[in-house]
Amino acid sequence: MRTHRDDEFTVFIGLDWADAEHDFCLQPAGCDAREFGTVAHRPDAIEAWVHALHQRFGGRIAIALELTKGPVVYALQKYDFLALFPIDPSLLAKYREAFKPSRAKDDPTDAQLALELMLRYPHRFTPLKPQSVAMRTLGFLVEQRRLLVDDKKRLVNRLGHTLKQYYPQVLDWFEQHDTVVFSDFLLRWPTLKQAQRARQATLEAFFRAHNVRRARVIAERVQAIHTAMPLTEDPAVITTHQLLVIALVEQLQVALRAIERYDEQIATLAPTLPDYALFHALPGSGPILTPRLLAAFGEQRDRFACAEQLQRYSGVAPVTRRSGKKSWVHWRWQCPTFVRQTFIEWAAQTITRSFWAGAFYRQQRAKGSPHQVAVRALAFKWIRILHRCWQSRTPYDESRYLKALQRRGSPLLAGLASSHS
């Protein structure tokens, strides 16, 4: 059994994190004795604990924990003499169950188990190696933007449900309900009666001020407003739901402004990164998915030595289980969800923008695969292509890939030929 060399680290620590305090179990190099303790989750307490460890043991210190990011990770990454070894929480849980079939759990035991995993299986764990500040910033930006977009979707759905209770016509007057013009209209005329009281010139001026330039569209909206029939005239319904609509619209406008600020920051930062051109040239990438793909791959090319590693890490690769004569395939549950969403959402965009991708998708659907399954299969195939482009720093070339398919006699070429005919 290979273990960490004593001359590599002076002490090994398993850390179980929590909101208020962190339990730890430490074992000095070359010694079987173990110590247990806790450290409060405060900057000054963590600082004192780390410096006490360094003064006592010196050299480099190895810490095993269940996180790759989070407050305690950010606090410990400040010290260059610490090496952080992330351990998958599900792996630690399975390891715990092997010794405690009752599934009893306590934090000091978890700290000890994390320490044992690091010591017994060092070849399975690699220390965290932070990427550049720019790349980490981009990663945070695109993930946080997605959270805001999800908030926006929830607000739009709640807004639509509320309007259907007393003012459903406004949903038909606007094609998109996550726009400034829609939210401003509701703030100014939150009920049908108020909108119908507005003069035609006032309504026309409002739409022109919000960049609605087509006279026909403006005229149709004004006509629809003035001829609309109220769903209800119950003051109890209208008054209360109007207040909720205003509250939701105000929240929606905050979300829209925040997303716009994130878009500006991402648009400024992403082009400064060396690999931006590789992903910007991809079919269907666009201003949103290009930075997300760039962040998903990162800049450390030794992180994913082969495409299969990235396929498994992202969760795009399915899991195959075999038992006796039975075999079944299922969705990969343990993965960074946002990374998986990035590859699948981008793959869906390539169906109409890449000849072979569209043919592959249609081929999968013809075999009986549902839309989502076909898109995941396409994303799986795309990752192999992108990984090679990324490793070789060569931009993707559709014509070059089609020639490679032709040399291999790929059945996709039949789909391409039929799509041209």
N, C-alpha and C positions, 0 to 999 in steps of 0.2 A: 504493500500500500504506500503510495507516494504521498508525502505530506509537505507542507511548506517548510523550507529550510529555516533553521534557527537564525542563520545570519541574514535572512531576508527581512524578518520581522522580530521585534523584541517581545511583543505581547500580542495575543489574539483575543478579540472581544466579540461576544454576541450581544446584540442590542435589540430590545423589543420596545418599539416606540409607542407613545401614547400622547394624549393632549396635555396632560398635566405633568407627568414625569415618565422617564424612560428607565426600564430595568435592564441591567447588564450583568453578564457573566464573563469574567476574564481569566485567562490562563497564560502565564509567562512562558516564553519559548524555553524548551528543554526542561519543562517541569509539568507534573501531572496535577498539581494543586490548583484549585479553582476558587475564585472569590466572586461573591454576589453583592450587588448594590443597586442604588437608584440615583438618578440625576434629574433634577427638576428641569422642566422645559422653560427655561428662562435664559436669555443670552448670557447673563453674567454667570449663571450656574454651569452652563455648558462650557463657557470659556475657562472657568476655574477647574472643572473636571478634566478637560483636555490638557491643560498645562500641568496639572498634577501628574497625569499619566506620563507626559513627556519628561518631566523632571525625574520621575521614579524609574522609568524604563529606558528612556532615550531612544534613539534610532527611529525606525518606521514602525507604525502601529497598524494592525489589520483589524477592521471592524466589519462584522457581518450583520446585515439588517434587511428587512423585507421591502425596502423602498429603493426606487431609482431617482425619485424626486420628492420634494416636500420640505417642510420647515426644518426638520432635523438634518436632512441631507444638505440643505443649503448652509446650515450653521457649521456642519463638519467639513464641508468642502473648502472652507477658508484655510485649512491647515495643510500645508504641503507634506507633512510627515504622516498624515493619515491616509490609508488606502481603504476605500469603502467597497465591500463586496456585496452586491445585491443578491438576495435569495428570493426566488419566486414564492409568494405566500402559499400557493396551493401545494408546492413541494414541501414546505415546512409543515403544512397541515397533514399531509400524507405521512411524513416522517413521524409526526406526533402520534398519529393514530396507530402506527406500527408498535409503539411502546405503551399506548393507552387506548385500548379498544373501546373504553367507555367514552372516549372523546372529551375527557375532562381537559380543561385548558386553564393555565395561569401564566402570567407574564414572565416570572423568573424562569420557569421551565422552557418557555419559548426562546428566551435569550440563550439558555444552555444548549438547546437543540440547534439553534443557528450557529453557535460556536462549533458544535460537533460536526455539522455538515461542512463547514468551511475547513476544518482540520482533516476530516476523513476523505473528502472528495475535492481536493484543491483544483484538480484539472477541470472540474465542471463549473467553476466560478472565476470570473475575471473582474478585476477592479474597475470601478467607474472611471471613465476617461472623458471628462467634459469636452464638448465641442467648443468652437470659438464663441466669443460673446455674441457676434452677429448672428451665427446660426442658432444659438440658444434663444436669442431674442426673437428671431423669426418663428421658431417653434412655439414659443409662448403666444406670440401675436396671432398666429393662424388658429391655434386651439381656442384661445379666448374669443376670437371673432366667431368661431362656430357656436360657442355657448350663447353669445348674443343673438346670433341668427336663430337658434332654437328658442330663445326667449321671445324673439319677434314672432315666430310662427305660433307660439302658444297664445300670445296676445291677440294676433289676428284671428285665430280660431275662436277665442272667447268673445272678441268683438263681433264677429259674424253671428255667433249664437245669440248674443244679447240683442243685436239689431233685428233679428228675425222675430223677436217677441213683440215689437211695436213699430218698426221702421224698416221693413225688408226691402223696399224699393231702392234704397240707396246702394244696396249691394249689386243691383243690376246696372245702375248708372255708371259704375266704375269697374273696369275689367280687373284691375289689381287693387288689393286692399291693404297693401303694405307700403303705400306711397305717401309722400308729403301732401299731394293734392287731395287725396281721400281723407287723411286725418285732419287737414285744415278745414275741409268742407264740414266735417262733423263737429269740429269745435265751433264753427261759426253758425251752423244750422243743425243742431243735434236732434231736431224733431221735424217731421214732415210739415207740420203747420208753420213752423218758422221758415222753412225753405220756400213754401208756397207764398208766404208773405213778401218775400224778396222780389224786387223789381227785376224785370228782364235785363235791363242794362247792368244792374249790380251783379247778377249771376254771370253774364257774359264777361264783365271786367274781371271777376274772380278767376274764371277759367283761363282767360288770356294771361293774367298775372302768373299763373302756374304752368305756363308754356303749353297750353292746349291751343294749338294754332288753327286746327281745321274747323272752318266755320260750320260744316255739316255736323260734326260731332257736338259742337257747342249748341247748335240749334236743336238737335235731337234731345240732348240732356235737359235743356230748358223746357222744351215741350213736355217731356216725361215728368218733370217736376211739377209743372202746373196742372197736369191732367191726372196725377196719381190719386188713388183712392186710399184713405187711411185703413190700416188693418184693424185698429181699435181706437176708440176715443176714451177709454177708461183712464182717468187721471192717475189712479194708483199704479197702473202699469207703466204709463208714459213717463211720469215724474221720476220713479225709482230707476227705471232702466236708462233713462237719459243721463242720470248722475253716474251710473256705472259706465256708460259709453264714454263720457267725458274723462273719467278716471283711466279707462283703458287706453284711450287715444293719447292722453298725456304720457302714459308709460311707453306707448308705442313710439311716440316722437323722440323720447329720450333714447330708446334702443336704436332708432334709425340714425340719430346723430352720432351715437357711439360707434355704430358699424361704419359710418362714413369716416370717422377719425381713424379707426383701425385700418380701413382700406388705404387711407393716405399714408400711414406709417409703413404698411406692408409694401405699397408701391414704391416708396422711397428706399426701403432697405433691401428688398429681394434682388433688384438688379445689380447691387454691389457685390453679391456673392459670386465666387468663381464659376460655379456650375449652373448659374441661372440660365445661360443660353441653351444648355442641353435640354432643359425642361420647357423653356419658353417656345421652342420650335416644335414641340409635340402637337399632334392633331388634337383639337378640342381642349387644350390645357387652359388658355385664357388667363385673365388677370387674377382669378380666384384660385384655380387649381394648380397653376404653375408654382406659386410659393408653397402650397401644401405638399406637392410632390417633392419639391426641393427639400423641405423640412423632413419629409418621411425618409428620404434616402440619407440625408445628412452629408457630412464631409469626410467621415472616417471610413475609408474604403476597406480597411481590414475588419470592419465590424460585420460585414456580410461578405464572406469569402466566396460564396456561390449564391446563385439565384434561389436555390431551395431554402436556404436559411432565411432570406427575406420573405419568401412565400409563407413559411411557417410563422415567422415572427409577426407578420402583418395579419395573420388569421385568414388569408385568402386561400391557403392550402387546406383542404378538408382533412379530417382525421379518419383513418381506417382502423377498424377494430376487427380482430379475428379471434375466434374461439372454436376450436375443433374444426368442423366443416362449415361453420357459419362465418360470414364476413359482412360487415356493414360500414357505411361511410356516413359521417355526420359533421355538422357545423363545428368549427373550432371555437370553443368558448373562451379560453384564456388567451387574450391578445389585446393590444392597444386598439380600442374600438375606433378612435379617430383616424388612425393610420389605415385601418381596413376600409372605413368609409371613404377615405381619400382615393384609394385605388379603385374601388368599385364605382364611385361616382364619376371618376375620370374615364374609366373604361366605358361606361354608358355613353359618355359624350363622343367617344371615337366611333361608335357604330355608324353614324352618318358622315363621318369625316375621314375615315380610313377605309379603302377598298377591301383589304383583307379582313379587317375587324368586322365590317358589316357582313361579309360573307361567312365568317366564322360564327357570328351571332345567329344568322339565319339557319346555318347548318345545325346549331345546337337546338334551336326552336323546332326545326323539322324532326329532330330525334325525340321530341316530346318534352324537352326541358322547359320549365316555366321561365318567365323573363328574368327573375332575380338569379336563378341558377345559371342561366346562359351568360349573364353579365359577369357573375363571379368566375365562370370558366374563362371568359375573355380576359378578365383582370389577371388571372393566374398566368395566362399565356403572355400578356403584356409585360409582366414583371420580369420574365426571362429575357425579353428583348431589352427592356430598360436597364436591367442590371448590366448587361454586356456593354451598352452605350455608356453607362456611368463609369464602369471600371476602365474602359478604354478612352474615356473622355471624347467620344465621337458622337456628334449629333445624329439623331434618328433620321434615316433616309427611307421614305416609303418605297421609292423605285428600286433601291438596292435590296430591300427586304423582299419585294415581289420577285426579283430575279433569283434570290436565294430559294424562294418557294418553288420557282420553276425548275431550278436545278435538282431539287429534291423530289420533284414530281408530286407536289402536295395536292391533295384532292380539293383544297380551297380554290385552286385555279379554275376549276369547273364552275364554282359559284361566282368567281370574278367574271368569267366569260359570259355567264347568263345574265349578270347584272348590267353588262355593257350592251347586250343584244336587245 
